[in-house]
Amino acid sequence: MHGKRSSRSLTTGSSTETESTNITVYDGAVFKLDEHLIRLFRSASLIGLSIPLDLNHLKIAIYETLIANALRNAYVRLTISRGKVQSGLDRTSA
């Protein structure tokens, strides 16, 4: 995400085991947010991936991020991973 970030950042970096969802925001309204998050939680549980926030706290974090960045029309990509991994090229193994 570019611009201001919410203080409620879940994770940074990339992981080989992730679940994600793309959410559209139209004129300040988040399109089918409950359905997106319920599907995300279900998919994460199928691969044994825990989400550190409950559904309501995750919704609040999304709205706080949109407000902090003054976004009324946006695409939100929410990605949940097992944790941080080092990204980029490993120059020591070449």
C-alpha positions in Angstrom: 0.0 0.0 0.0 1.3 3.4 -0.8 0.9 6.5 1.3 0.0 6.5 5.0 -0.2 3.2 6.8 -2.6 2.2 9.5 -1.0 1.5 12.9 -2.7 -1.9 12.7 -0.3 -3.6 10.3 -0.5 -7.4 10.4 2.6 -8.4 8.6 5.2 -7.4 6.0 7.3 -9.4 3.6 6.2 -12.5 1.7 5.6 -16.1 2.5 5.2 -19.3 0.6 2.0 -20.0 2.5 -0.6 -17.2 2.2 -4.2 -16.6 1.8 -5.5 -13.3 0.3 -8.6 -11.6 -0.9 -9.1 -8.5 -3.1 -11.7 -6.1 -1.8 -13.3 -3.2 -3.7 -14.2 0.1 -2.1 -16.8 2.3 -3.9 -17.6 5.8 -2.6 -16.5 4.8 0.9 -18.5 1.6 1.0 -16.5 -1.7 1.2 -18.2 -4.1 -1.2 -19.3 -7.4 0.4 -16.7 -7.1 3.2 -18.3 -9.8 5.4 -18.4 -12.3 2.6 -14.7 -11.6 1.7 -13.5 -12.0 5.2 -15.6 -15.1 6.0 -14.2 -16.7 2.9 -10.6 -15.6 3.9 -11.0 -17.1 7.4 -12.4 -20.4 6.0 -9.6 -20.7 3.4 -7.0 -19.9 6.0 -8.3 -22.6 8.3 -8.2 -25.2 5.6 -4.4 -24.8 5.4 -3.9 -24.4 9.1 -3.2 -20.7 8.9 -4.3 -18.7 11.9 -5.4 -15.0 11.6 -4.3 -12.9 14.6 -7.4 -10.8 14.6 -11.1 -11.8 14.8 -13.4 -10.8 12.0 -14.6 -7.6 13.7 -11.1 -6.4 14.5 -10.0 -7.1 11.0 -12.9 -5.1 9.6 -12.0 -2.2 11.9 -8.3 -2.4 10.7 -9.4 -2.2 7.1 -11.7 0.8 7.7 -8.9 2.6 9.8 -6.5 2.1 6.9 -8.9 3.5 4.4 -9.6 6.5 6.6 -5.9 7.1 7.4 -5.2 7.2 3.6 -8.4 9.2 2.7 -9.4 6.4 0.3 -13.0 6.4 -0.8 -12.5 4.4 -4.1 -9.9 1.8 -3.9 -8.8 -1.9 -4.2 -7.6 -3.5 -1.0 -5.5 -6.6 -1.2 -5.5 -8.3 2.1 -2.8 -11.0 2.5 -2.4 -13.2 5.5 0.9 -15.2 5.8 2.6 -17.5 8.3 5.1 -14.7 8.9 8.1 -12.8 7.5 10.6 -14.4 5.1 13.6 -12.8 3.6 12.8 -11.6 0.1 15.1 -10.8 -2.7 18.2 -12.6 -4.1 20.4 -14.6 -1.8 23.8 -13.5 -3.1 25.7 -15.7 -0.6 24.7 -19.0 -2.1 25.8 -18.2 -5.7 
